[in-house]
Structures are given as C-alpha cells and as structure tokens.
Amino acid sequence: MLLFYSAVETRQIYCLKIFYQTIDLEQVMSQVSHKGQLAAIYHYYVAIQYLLGELVTISDLQLQDLPAFDALSVAHTKALLTQEPQACARYSEQLANVNQPSYSFLQVEKKFYEQYLNT
C-alpha cells in the first residue's frame, strides 16, 4: 500500500514495479488465512497492475466471495476493473464522502483518481 501511494505521489514507479515482480499471488493466496486480508491485498494488487499498465489478473468474481475491505477500495477497484463511467462516478462520490481523519492516504487517493481515472 505504501509503495503504491508513494508511486502515485512521486510519479516514480520503479520501486513499485520491482516489488510487483516479486509477488507470487498463488503463494500469497495459500498463506493468507483471513479473508479480509486477502481482500485488501487483491484491491491493491489490482491498483498496482493498473498503475503499471499490466494485465489485470483479478476479476470481480474473485472479489465477490471476499468481505468488502472498505467502501472506497471497493469503488476504486470496481472503477479499475470495469472502466465504466458509472463506476468511476461512484468512486468519485466515495472520495468526496469519505471521513478524512479515518483515511490517512486520502489526498493521494484523490491524485490517483484525477491522474489515472478521471481523464
């Protein structure tokens, strides 16, 4: 998560790309026992793939069986996976309505939306 937001903030993706290349998603899936943790990993994995221009390998179907991580992450991932204007609009609404003190990376999340989705 920190590398993702750092890459968005600085527009330097080298470290994020190196990190992404070391992730073995099959191994992660086999070692994570809590479905909430797996949901968080999936949401950020999709965002990293999108940011790096990689083929997104996680589907809506895989996310359906997992608990909703948080409303902003769900809207974020839905917008990335579908690229539908309605999903992007819901993501924008979530950004506007999120409780700022409870979401420490909100400013960078807004930059991500503006730079990569709101085009």
DSSP file (Angstrom, degrees, kcal/mol; ACC not computed):
  #  RESIDUE AA STRUCTURE BP1 BP2  ACC     N-H-->O    O-->H-N    N-H-->O    O-->H-N    TCO  KAPPA ALPHA  PHI   PSI    X-CA   Y-CA   Z-CA
    1    1 A M     >        0   0    0      0, 0.0     4,-2.6     0, 0.0     5,-0.2   0.000 360.0 360.0 360.0 -46.4    0.0    0.0    0.0
    2    2 A L  H  >  +     0   0    0      1,-0.2     4,-2.4     2,-0.2     5,-0.2   0.910 360.0  48.6 -63.1 -42.3    2.8    2.4    0.9
    3    3 A L  H  > S+     0   0    0      2,-0.2     4,-2.3     1,-0.2    -1,-0.2   0.889 110.6  52.2 -64.9 -38.1    4.7    1.7   -2.3
    4    4 A F  H  > S+     0   0    0      2,-0.2     4,-2.0     1,-0.2    -2,-0.2   0.963 113.5  42.0 -61.2 -52.2    1.5    2.2   -4.3
    5    5 A Y  H  X S+     0   0    0     -4,-2.6     4,-2.5     1,-0.2    -2,-0.2   0.850 113.1  53.9 -66.9 -33.3    0.7    5.6   -2.8
    6    6 A S  H  X S+     0   0    0     -4,-2.4     4,-2.6    -5,-0.2     6,-0.4   0.903 108.3  50.2 -64.8 -40.2    4.4    6.7   -2.9
    7    7 A A  H  X S+     0   0    0     -4,-2.3     4,-1.8     2,-0.2     5,-0.4   0.893 112.1  47.2 -65.1 -39.7    4.4    5.9   -6.7
    8    8 A V  H  < S+     0   0    0     -4,-2.0    -2,-0.2     2,-0.2    -1,-0.2   0.934 115.0  46.2 -65.1 -45.8    1.3    7.9   -7.2
    9    9 A E  H  < S+     0   0    0     -4,-2.5    -2,-0.2     1,-0.2    -1,-0.2   0.905 125.9  28.0 -65.1 -43.5    2.6   10.8   -5.2
   10   10 A T  H  < S-     0   0    0     -4,-2.6    -1,-0.2     2,-0.2    -2,-0.2   0.604  95.0-131.8 -95.9 -13.3    6.0   10.9   -6.8
   11   11 A R     <  +     0   0    0     -4,-1.8     2,-0.6    -5,-0.3    -3,-0.2   0.748  68.3 127.5  61.7  24.8    5.2    9.5  -10.2
   12   12 A Q        +     0   0    0     -6,-0.4     4,-0.3    -5,-0.4    -1,-0.2  -0.949  29.0 170.1-111.0 111.0    8.2    7.2   -9.7
   13   13 A I     >  +     0   0    0     -2,-0.6     4,-2.8     1,-0.1     5,-0.2   0.416  47.1 100.2-104.6   2.1    7.1    3.6  -10.3
   14   14 A Y  H  > S+     0   0    0      1,-0.2     4,-2.3     2,-0.2     5,-0.2   0.934  87.2  42.3 -56.0 -52.9   10.5    1.8  -10.4
   15   15 A C  H  > S+     0   0    0      1,-0.2     4,-2.5     2,-0.2    -1,-0.2   0.885 114.9  51.7 -63.5 -38.4   10.3    0.5   -6.8
   16   16 A L  H  > S+     0   0    0     -4,-0.3     4,-2.9     2,-0.2    -1,-0.2   0.906 109.5  49.9 -63.7 -40.9    6.7   -0.4   -7.1
   17   17 A K  H  X S+     0   0    0     -4,-2.8     4,-2.2     2,-0.2    -2,-0.2   0.912 110.7  48.8 -65.3 -42.6    7.5   -2.3  -10.3
   18   18 A I  H  X S+     0   0    0     -4,-2.3     4,-0.8    -5,-0.2    -2,-0.2   0.927 113.7  47.4 -62.0 -44.7   10.3   -4.2   -8.7
   19   19 A F  H >X S+     0   0    0     -4,-2.5     3,-1.2     1,-0.2     4,-0.6   0.935 110.4  52.0 -61.1 -46.8    8.1   -5.1   -5.7
   20   20 A Y  H >< S+     0   0    0     -4,-2.9     3,-1.2     1,-0.3    -1,-0.2   0.887 104.7  56.5 -57.9 -40.7    5.2   -6.2   -8.0
   21   21 A Q  H 3< S+     0   0    0     -4,-2.2    -1,-0.3     1,-0.3    -2,-0.2   0.709 104.5  53.5 -67.3 -19.1    7.6   -8.5   -9.9
   22   22 A T  H << S+     0   0    0     -3,-1.2     2,-0.4    -4,-0.8    -1,-0.3   0.572  84.4 105.3 -90.3  -9.5    8.5  -10.3   -6.7
   23   23 A I    <<  -     0   0    0     -3,-1.2     2,-0.8    -4,-0.6     3,-0.1  -0.587  51.3-165.3 -78.8 125.3    4.9  -11.0   -5.7
   24   24 A D     >  -     0   0    0     -2,-0.4     4,-2.4     1,-0.2     3,-0.4  -0.887   4.2-168.8-105.3  97.4    3.8  -14.6   -6.2
   25   25 A L  H  > S+     0   0    0     -2,-0.8     4,-2.7     1,-0.3     5,-0.2   0.830  84.0  56.4 -61.6 -34.2    0.0  -14.3   -5.9
   26   26 A E  H  > S+     0   0    0      2,-0.2     4,-1.7     1,-0.2    -1,-0.3   0.915 109.6  46.2 -62.2 -42.1   -0.6  -18.0   -5.7
   27   27 A Q  H  > S+     0   0    0     -3,-0.4     4,-1.5     2,-0.2    -2,-0.2   0.912 111.8  51.1 -66.9 -42.5    1.7  -18.2   -2.7
   28   28 A V  H  X S+     0   0    0     -4,-2.4     4,-2.0     1,-0.2     3,-0.5   0.936 109.4  50.6 -59.0 -46.9    0.0  -15.2   -1.1
   29   29 A M  H  < S+     0   0    0     -4,-2.7    -1,-0.2     1,-0.2    -2,-0.2   0.862 111.0  48.9 -61.1 -36.2   -3.4  -16.8   -1.6
   30   30 A S  H  < S+     0   0    0     -4,-1.7    -1,-0.2     1,-0.2    -2,-0.2   0.745 115.7  42.8 -76.8 -22.2   -2.2  -20.0    0.0
   31   31 A Q  H  < S+     0   0    0     -4,-1.5     2,-0.6    -3,-0.5    -2,-0.2   0.699  92.3  86.5 -98.4 -20.8   -0.7  -18.3    3.1
   32   32 A V     <  +     0   0    0     -4,-2.0    -1,-0.0    -5,-0.2     6,-0.0  -0.711  46.9 175.5 -85.9 119.8   -3.3  -15.7    3.9
   33   33 A S        +     0   0    0     -2,-0.6     2,-0.6     1,-0.0    -1,-0.2   0.708  58.0  77.1 -97.0 -21.8   -5.9  -17.2    6.2
   34   34 A H     >  -     0   0    0      1,-0.1     4,-1.8     2,-0.0     3,-0.5  -0.801  68.0-150.7 -94.8 122.5   -8.1  -14.2    6.9
   35   35 A K  H  > S+     0   0    0     -2,-0.6     4,-2.2     1,-0.2    -1,-0.1   0.795  95.6  59.9 -63.7 -28.9  -10.4  -13.3    4.0
   36   36 A G  H  > S+     0   0    0      2,-0.2     4,-1.9     1,-0.2    -1,-0.2   0.894 105.6  48.1 -65.1 -39.9  -10.3   -9.6    5.0
   37   37 A Q  H  > S+     0   0    0     -3,-0.5     4,-2.4     2,-0.2    -2,-0.2   0.909 110.6  51.3 -65.4 -42.1   -6.5   -9.5    4.5
   38   38 A L  H  X S+     0   0    0     -4,-1.8     4,-2.7     1,-0.2    -2,-0.2   0.890 107.6  53.3 -63.1 -38.8   -6.9  -11.2    1.1
   39   39 A A  H  X S+     0   0    0     -4,-2.2     4,-2.4     2,-0.2    -1,-0.2   0.927 109.2  48.7 -60.9 -44.9   -9.4   -8.6    0.1
   40   40 A A  H  X S+     0   0    0     -4,-1.9     4,-2.1     1,-0.2     5,-0.2   0.921 111.8  49.1 -61.4 -44.4   -7.0   -5.8    1.0
   41   41 A I  H  X S+     0   0    0     -4,-2.4     4,-2.6     1,-0.2    -2,-0.2   0.931 111.2  49.7 -61.2 -46.2   -4.2   -7.5   -1.0
   42   42 A Y  H  X S+     0   0    0     -4,-2.7     4,-2.5     1,-0.2     5,-0.2   0.912 108.6  52.3 -60.3 -43.9   -6.5   -8.0   -4.0
   43   43 A H  H  X S+     0   0    0     -4,-2.4     4,-1.7     1,-0.2    -1,-0.2   0.922 115.6  40.0 -61.3 -44.1   -7.6   -4.4   -4.0
   44   44 A Y  H  X S+     0   0    0     -4,-2.1     4,-2.6     2,-0.2    -1,-0.2   0.835 111.7  57.1 -75.3 -30.9   -4.1   -3.0   -4.0
   45   45 A Y  H  X S+     0   0    0     -4,-2.6     4,-2.6    -5,-0.2    -2,-0.2   0.925 107.9  47.8 -63.8 -43.9   -2.8   -5.7   -6.4
   46   46 A V  H  X S+     0   0    0     -4,-2.5     4,-2.5     2,-0.2    -2,-0.2   0.927 112.5  49.6 -60.7 -44.9   -5.4   -4.6   -9.0
   47   47 A A  H  X S+     0   0    0     -4,-1.7     4,-2.7    -5,-0.2    -2,-0.2   0.891 111.2  49.1 -62.8 -40.5   -4.5   -1.0   -8.4
   48   48 A I  H  X S+     0   0    0     -4,-2.6     4,-2.5     2,-0.2     6,-0.3   0.932 111.0  49.6 -65.0 -45.8   -0.8   -1.8   -8.9
   49   49 A Q  H  X>S+     0   0    0     -4,-2.6     5,-2.6     1,-0.2     4,-0.7   0.921 113.3  47.1 -59.2 -43.2   -1.4   -3.7  -12.1
   50   50 A Y  H ><5S+     0   0    0     -4,-2.5     3,-0.9     3,-0.2    -2,-0.2   0.939 112.3  48.9 -63.0 -48.1   -3.5   -0.8  -13.4
   51   51 A L  H 3<5S+     0   0    0     -4,-2.7    -1,-0.2     1,-0.3    -2,-0.2   0.877 114.1  46.0 -61.0 -39.2   -0.9    1.8  -12.5
   52   52 A L  H 3<5S-     0   0    0     -4,-2.5    -1,-0.3    -5,-0.2    -2,-0.2   0.538 113.2-117.2 -82.1  -6.4    2.0   -0.2  -14.1
   53   53 A G  T <<5 +     0   0    0     -3,-0.9    -3,-0.2    -4,-0.7     2,-0.1   0.737  65.0 147.2  76.2  22.2   -0.1   -0.9  -17.2
   54   54 A E      < -     0   0    0     -5,-2.6     2,-0.3    -6,-0.3    -1,-0.2  -0.451  61.0 -87.9 -84.6 161.3    0.0   -4.7  -16.5
   55   55 A L        -     0   0    0     -2,-0.1     2,-0.5    -3,-0.1    -1,-0.1  -0.561  45.3-121.8 -66.4 126.6   -2.8   -7.0  -17.5
   56   56 A V        -     0   0    0     -2,-0.3   -10,-0.1     1,-0.1    -1,-0.1  -0.630  31.6-177.9 -76.3 121.6   -5.3   -7.1  -14.5
   57   57 A T        +     0   0    0     -2,-0.5     2,-0.4   -12,-0.1    -1,-0.1   0.387  54.4  82.4-106.2   1.6   -5.4  -10.7  -13.4
   58   58 A I        -     0   0    0    -16,-0.1     2,-0.2   -15,-0.0    -2,-0.0  -0.909  64.8-156.7-109.0 135.7   -8.0  -10.5  -10.6
   59   59 A S     >  -     0   0    0     -2,-0.4     4,-1.2     1,-0.1     3,-0.2  -0.610  31.6-109.5-108.8 167.1  -11.7  -10.5  -11.6
   60   60 A D  H  > S+     0   0    0      1,-0.2     4,-1.4    -2,-0.2     3,-0.2   0.862 118.3  61.1 -56.7 -37.3  -14.9   -9.2  -10.0
   61   61 A L  H  > S+     0   0    0      1,-0.2     4,-0.7     2,-0.2     3,-0.3   0.894 101.5  50.6 -61.0 -41.5  -15.8  -12.9   -9.5
   62   62 A Q  H  4 S+     0   0    0     -3,-0.2     3,-0.3     1,-0.2    -1,-0.2   0.828 111.8  48.6 -65.8 -30.9  -12.7  -13.4   -7.2
   63   63 A L  H >< S+     0   0    0     -4,-1.2     3,-1.3    -3,-0.2    -1,-0.2   0.713  94.4  75.1 -81.4 -21.1  -13.7  -10.4   -5.1
   64   64 A Q  H 3< S+     0   0    0     -4,-1.4    -1,-0.2    -3,-0.3    -2,-0.2   0.833  94.1  50.7 -62.6 -33.9  -17.3  -11.4   -4.7
   65   65 A D  T 3< S+     0   0    0     -4,-0.7    -1,-0.3    -3,-0.3    -2,-0.1   0.508 100.0  81.4 -83.2  -3.8  -16.5  -14.1   -2.2
   66   66 A L  S <  S-     0   0    0     -3,-1.3   -30,-0.1    -4,-0.1     3,-0.1  -0.714  88.8-101.3-102.6 152.5  -14.4  -11.8    0.0
   67   67 A P        -     0   0    0      0, 0.0     2,-0.4     0, 0.0    -1,-0.1  -0.338  47.2 -93.6 -66.6 153.0  -15.7   -9.3    2.5
   68   68 A A        -     0   0    0      1,-0.2     3,-0.1    -4,-0.1   -28,-0.1  -0.562  33.7-155.9 -67.7 121.3  -15.8   -5.6    1.4
   69   69 A F        -     0   0    0     -2,-0.4     2,-0.3     1,-0.3    -1,-0.2   0.976  67.4 -38.0 -65.8 -57.8  -12.5   -4.2    2.6
   70   70 A D     >  -     0   0    0     -3,-0.1     4,-2.4     1,-0.1    -1,-0.3  -0.937  58.5-106.2-161.4 159.1  -13.8   -0.6    2.7
   71   71 A A  H  > S+     0   0    0     -2,-0.3     4,-2.3     1,-0.2     5,-0.2   0.861 117.8  51.1 -60.8 -37.8  -16.2    1.3    0.6
   72   72 A L  H  > S+     0   0    0      2,-0.2     4,-2.7     1,-0.2    -1,-0.2   0.925 111.3  46.9 -66.9 -43.9  -13.5    3.4   -1.0
   73   73 A S  H  > S+     0   0    0      2,-0.2     4,-2.8     1,-0.2     5,-0.2   0.889 111.9  51.2 -64.6 -38.8  -11.4    0.4   -2.0
   74   74 A V  H  X S+     0   0    0     -4,-2.4     4,-2.5     2,-0.2    -2,-0.2   0.939 113.8  43.7 -63.5 -46.2  -14.4   -1.4   -3.4
   75   75 A A  H  X S+     0   0    0     -4,-2.3     4,-2.3    -5,-0.2    16,-0.3   0.902 113.7  52.2 -64.8 -40.9  -15.4    1.7   -5.5
   76   76 A H  H  X S+     0   0    0     -4,-2.7     4,-1.9     2,-0.2    -2,-0.2   0.941 113.3  43.0 -58.3 -51.1  -11.7    2.1   -6.6
   77   77 A T  H  X S+     0   0    0     -4,-2.8     4,-2.9     1,-0.2     5,-0.2   0.894 111.9  53.2 -67.4 -40.6  -11.4   -1.5   -7.7
   78   78 A K  H  X S+     0   0    0     -4,-2.5     4,-2.4    -5,-0.2     5,-0.4   0.909 109.3  49.9 -60.8 -42.0  -14.8   -1.6   -9.4
   79   79 A A  H  X S+     0   0    0     -4,-2.3     4,-1.8     8,-0.3    -1,-0.2   0.895 113.6  46.0 -63.7 -39.9  -13.8    1.5  -11.4
   80   80 A L  H  < S+     0   0    0     -4,-1.9    -2,-0.2    -5,-0.2    -1,-0.2   0.909 115.8  44.8 -69.1 -41.9  -10.5    0.0  -12.4
   81   81 A L  H  < S+     0   0    0     -4,-2.9    -2,-0.2     1,-0.1    -1,-0.2   0.884 126.1  27.6 -71.9 -38.6  -11.9   -3.4  -13.4
   82   82 A T  H  < S-     0   0    0     -4,-2.4    -3,-0.2    -5,-0.2    -2,-0.2   0.791  77.5-154.1 -96.6 -29.8  -14.9   -2.1  -15.4
   83   83 A Q     <  +     0   0    0     -4,-1.8    -4,-0.1    -5,-0.4    -3,-0.1   0.736  43.0 151.1  57.7  22.9  -13.8    1.2  -16.7
   84   84 A E     >  -     0   0    0     -6,-0.3     4,-2.2     1,-0.1    -1,-0.2  -0.642  55.3-128.9 -84.8 141.8  -17.5    2.1  -16.8
   85   85 A P  H  > S+     0   0    0      0, 0.0     4,-2.2     0, 0.0     5,-0.1   0.862 109.3  54.5 -56.9 -36.8  -18.4    5.8  -16.3
   86   86 A Q  H  > S+     0   0    0      2,-0.2     4,-2.2     1,-0.2     5,-0.2   0.904 108.5  48.3 -64.8 -40.4  -20.9    4.9  -13.6
   87   87 A A  H  > S+     0   0    0      2,-0.2     4,-2.0     1,-0.2    -8,-0.3   0.892 111.8  49.3 -67.4 -39.3  -18.2    3.0  -11.6
   88   88 A C  H  X S+     0   0    0     -4,-2.2     4,-2.2     2,-0.2    -1,-0.2   0.873 110.1  51.8 -66.0 -36.9  -15.9    6.0  -12.0
   89   89 A A  H  X S+     0   0    0     -4,-2.2     4,-2.3     2,-0.2    -2,-0.2   0.895 109.0  49.9 -66.5 -40.3  -18.6    8.3  -10.8
   90   90 A R  H  X S+     0   0    0     -4,-2.2     4,-2.5     2,-0.2    -2,-0.2   0.887 109.8  51.6 -65.0 -38.1  -19.3    6.1   -7.7
   91   91 A Y  H  X S+     0   0    0     -4,-2.0     4,-2.2   -16,-0.3    -2,-0.2   0.920 109.7  49.4 -62.4 -44.2  -15.5    6.2   -7.0
   92   92 A S  H  X S+     0   0    0     -4,-2.2     4,-1.8     1,-0.2    -2,-0.2   0.900 110.6  50.4 -61.7 -41.6  -15.5   10.0   -7.2
   93   93 A E  H  X S+     0   0    0     -4,-2.3     4,-1.7     2,-0.2    -2,-0.2   0.905 108.9  51.5 -62.9 -42.0  -18.5   10.1   -4.9
   94   94 A Q  H  X S+     0   0    0     -4,-2.5     4,-1.2     1,-0.2    -2,-0.2   0.898 108.0  52.7 -62.3 -39.9  -16.8    7.9   -2.4
   95   95 A L  H  < S+     0   0    0     -4,-2.2     3,-0.3     1,-0.2    -1,-0.2   0.890 111.1  46.9 -61.5 -38.8  -13.8   10.1   -2.5
   96   96 A A  H  < S+     0   0    0     -4,-1.8    -1,-0.2     1,-0.2    -2,-0.2   0.796 117.9  41.5 -73.1 -28.3  -15.9   13.1   -1.7
   97   97 A N  H  < S+     0   0    0     -4,-1.7    -1,-0.2    -5,-0.1    -2,-0.2   0.473  83.7 117.3-101.6  -3.0  -17.8   11.4    1.1
   98   98 A V  S  < S-     0   0    0     -4,-1.2     2,-1.0    -3,-0.3     5,-0.1  -0.362  74.2-111.3 -70.6 146.0  -15.0    9.6    2.9
   99   99 A N    >   -     0   0    0      1,-0.2     3,-1.4     3,-0.1     4,-0.4  -0.669  29.9-153.1 -76.9 104.7  -14.2   10.6    6.5
  100  100 A Q  G >  S+     0   0    0     -2,-1.0     3,-1.7     1,-0.3     6,-0.3   0.844  86.8  55.4 -55.2 -45.4  -10.8   12.2    6.1
  101  101 A P  G 3  S+     0   0    0      0, 0.0    -1,-0.3     0, 0.0     3,-0.1   0.787 108.3  51.0 -61.7 -23.8   -9.4   11.5    9.6
  102  102 A S  G <  S+     0   0    0     -3,-1.4     2,-0.4     1,-0.2    -2,-0.2   0.480 107.0  56.7 -90.6  -1.0  -10.1    7.8    9.2
  103  103 A Y    X   -     0   0    0     -3,-1.7     3,-1.4    -4,-0.4    -1,-0.2  -0.827  62.9-175.7-133.7  94.0   -8.3    7.5    5.8
  104  104 A S  T 3  S+     0   0    0     -2,-0.4     3,-0.3     1,-0.3    -1,-0.1   0.716  81.4  49.7 -68.7 -23.3   -4.7    8.7    6.0
  105  105 A F  T 3> S+     0   0    0      1,-0.2     4,-2.3     2,-0.1     3,-0.3   0.118  72.9 118.3-101.4  21.8   -3.9    8.4    2.3
  106  106 A L  H <> S+     0   0    0     -3,-1.4     4,-2.3    -6,-0.3    -1,-0.2   0.878  71.0  53.7 -59.2 -42.6   -7.0   10.3    1.0
  107  107 A Q  H  > S+     0   0    0     -3,-0.3     4,-1.6     1,-0.2    -1,-0.2   0.895 112.4  44.4 -62.1 -39.4   -5.1   13.1   -0.7
  108  108 A V  H  > S+     0   0    0     -3,-0.3     4,-2.5     2,-0.2    -1,-0.2   0.864 109.2  56.3 -73.4 -34.8   -3.0   10.6   -2.7
  109  109 A E  H  X S+     0   0    0     -4,-2.3     4,-2.2     1,-0.2    -2,-0.2   0.900 106.8  50.9 -60.1 -40.2   -6.1    8.6   -3.5
  110  110 A K  H  X S+     0   0    0     -4,-2.3     4,-2.6     2,-0.2    -1,-0.2   0.888 108.7  51.1 -64.5 -39.3   -7.6   11.7   -4.9
  111  111 A K  H  X S+     0   0    0     -4,-1.6     4,-3.1     2,-0.2     5,-0.3   0.916 108.1  52.5 -63.3 -42.0   -4.4   12.3   -7.0
  112  112 A F  H  X>S+     0   0    0     -4,-2.5     4,-2.5     1,-0.2     5,-0.6   0.931 111.4  46.6 -58.3 -46.3   -4.7    8.7   -8.3
  113  113 A Y  I  X>S+     0   0    0     -4,-2.2     5,-2.8     1,-0.2     4,-1.7   0.943 116.4  43.9 -60.9 -48.8   -8.3    9.3   -9.4
  114  114 A E  I  <5S+     0   0    0     -4,-2.6    -2,-0.2     3,-0.2    -1,-0.2   0.884 120.5  39.6 -66.7 -39.6   -7.5   12.6  -11.0
  115  115 A Q  I  <5S+     0   0    0     -4,-3.1    -1,-0.2    -5,-0.2    -2,-0.2   0.832 130.9  20.1 -81.3 -33.3   -4.3   11.4  -12.8
  116  116 A Y  I  <5S+     0   0    0     -4,-2.5    -3,-0.2    -5,-0.3    -2,-0.2   0.683 131.9  25.3-116.0 -21.5   -5.3    7.9  -13.9
  117  117 A L  I  <<S+     0   0    0     -4,-1.7     2,-1.5    -5,-0.6    -3,-0.2   0.742 105.5  66.6-115.4 -32.2   -9.1    7.6  -14.0
  118  118 A N      <       0   0    0     -5,-2.8    -1,-0.1     1,-0.2    -5,-0.0  -0.410 360.0 360.0 -91.5  60.7  -10.7   11.0  -14.5
  119  119 A T              0   0    0     -2,-1.5    -1,-0.2    -3,-0.2    -5,-0.1   0.409 360.0 360.0-107.7 360.0   -9.3   11.5  -18.0
